[in-house]
Amino acid sequence: MNDWYSNLNRPPLTPPNWIFGPVWTVLYIMIALSLILYVRQTRLAPVYWAYAAIILHQ
């Protein structure tokens, strides 16, 4: 990490740097799990997923 970031005046409630990796990992696992549960519940057809991938890719 650059020296300028470690020298910034940060608020006292700023979390420590080591916590960001585990928190983002858990967050992405929860996002993936929610997507899996949503797809299983709604039984979306693969055609809709292909259409969404094409639209989001633009």
PyMOL commands that set and color helices and strands:
alter all, ss='L'
color gray80, all
select helices_A, chain A and resi 3-6+17-42+46-57
alter helices_A, ss='H'
color red, helices_A
deselect
rebuild
show_as cartoon
